[in-house]
Amino acid sequence: MEKVNKIPSRIIELETSIKLVEYLKRKNVIDDGMYNFCINKLLNKIILEKSKINDDYINNINNYKILT
């Protein structure tokens, strides 16, 4: 059986937040300092989420539900 790469929804939400911050930076809504602060916070959260991933985490379906 082939292994399917699963990405938890929390990581997808954080990556979407990064895209939003990049958009705000391009439109000059936020300055460089705020941009760097937000990006660093989001990257740290992604690293934390990735460190939680193990077999139990991967097999728990609740980690893949996206809240809208």
Order of alpha helices (4+ residues) and beta strands (2+ residues): alpha-alpha-alpha
